């Protein structure tokens, strides 16, 4: 009987921890937009290079997108945001190199976010 109670406690702890892990890894469009607002001037062609704040935001979002679902969400958020601003896509494509980060897909309106895998 004691072993059964212990097993139940262990299973319950695992269920709780799995639920908490999923909550932590979720990335929202609001977060993506907020972190990348410092990039708008560069992405619209108003600035010759991205600011330090822009690159820090890019690193944070890429670092938080740790699952296929998160990466697809970030991609879809970027595409939605790009529809709200007159984006210079040459600057968008150059952003990863200028910020020294690896974005595992092309920043383009033609990117199929569903094809992105972790």
C-alpha positions in Angstrom: 0.0 0.0 0.0 2.9 2.4 0.9 4.5 1.7 -2.5 1.2 2.5 -4.3 0.9 5.9 -2.5 4.5 6.7 -3.3 4.0 5.8 -7.0 0.9 8.0 -7.1 2.8 11.0 -5.6 5.6 10.5 -8.1 3.2 10.4 -11.0 1.3 13.5 -9.8 4.6 15.4 -9.4 5.6 14.4 -13.0 2.3 15.6 -14.3 2.6 19.0 -12.5 6.2 19.4 -13.7 5.3 18.6 -17.3 2.5 21.2 -17.3 4.9 23.8 -15.8 7.5 23.1 -18.4 5.1 23.6 -21.2 4.0 27.0 -19.8 7.5 28.2 -19.6 8.4 27.4 -23.2 5.5 29.3 -24.8 6.3 32.3 -26.8 3.6 34.9 -27.6 3.3 37.4 -30.4 3.1 40.2 -27.8 6.5 39.2 -26.5 8.0 38.9 -30.0 6.6 42.4 -30.9 7.8 44.0 -27.7 11.3 42.5 -27.8 11.8 43.5 -31.5 10.4 47.0 -31.4 14.0 48.3 -31.1 14.5 46.8 -34.6 11.8 48.7 -36.4 14.0 51.6 -37.5 16.5 49.2 -39.0 13.9 47.0 -40.6 12.1 49.9 -42.2 15.4 51.2 -43.7 15.7 54.2 -41.4 18.9 53.1 -39.7 22.0 51.7 -41.3 22.5 49.0 -38.7 20.5 47.4 -35.9 20.8 48.9 -32.4 22.3 46.9 -29.5 18.7 46.7 -28.1 17.5 45.3 -31.3 20.1 42.5 -31.3 19.5 41.8 -27.6 15.8 41.4 -28.4 16.5 39.1 -31.3 18.8 36.9 -29.1 16.2 36.7 -26.4 13.4 35.7 -28.7 15.6 33.1 -30.5 16.8 31.8 -27.2 13.3 31.4 -25.9 12.0 29.6 -29.0 13.2 26.1 -27.9 10.6 24.0 -29.5 9.2 23.5 -33.1 5.9 25.1 -31.9 7.7 28.1 -30.5 9.8 28.6 -33.6 6.7 28.4 -35.8 4.9 30.9 -33.5 7.8 33.4 -33.7 7.9 33.0 -37.5 4.1 33.7 -37.7 4.4 36.6 -35.4 7.2 38.1 -37.4 5.2 37.7 -40.6 2.1 39.3 -39.0 4.2 42.2 -37.7 5.8 42.7 -41.1 2.4 43.3 -42.6 2.0 46.3 -40.2 5.1 48.1 -41.3 6.8 48.9 -44.6 9.7 46.4 -44.1 12.9 46.5 -46.1 13.4 42.8 -46.6 17.0 43.1 -47.5 17.6 44.5 -44.0 15.4 41.7 -42.5 17.5 39.1 -44.3 20.8 40.8 -43.1 19.6 41.1 -39.5 20.8 37.7 -38.2 24.4 38.3 -39.5 24.4 41.9 -38.2 23.3 40.7 -34.8 25.6 37.6 -34.9 22.7 35.2 -34.3 21.5 32.1 -36.1 17.8 32.3 -37.1 17.0 28.9 -38.6 14.8 30.3 -41.4 14.7 33.2 -43.9 13.0 36.4 -42.7 10.8 36.7 -45.7 7.0 37.1 -46.4 7.3 33.9 -48.4 8.6 31.8 -45.6 6.3 28.9 -44.8 6.3 28.8 -41.0 4.8 25.4 -40.9 7.9 23.9 -42.5 10.1 25.1 -39.6 11.4 22.3 -37.3 13.5 22.4 -34.2 
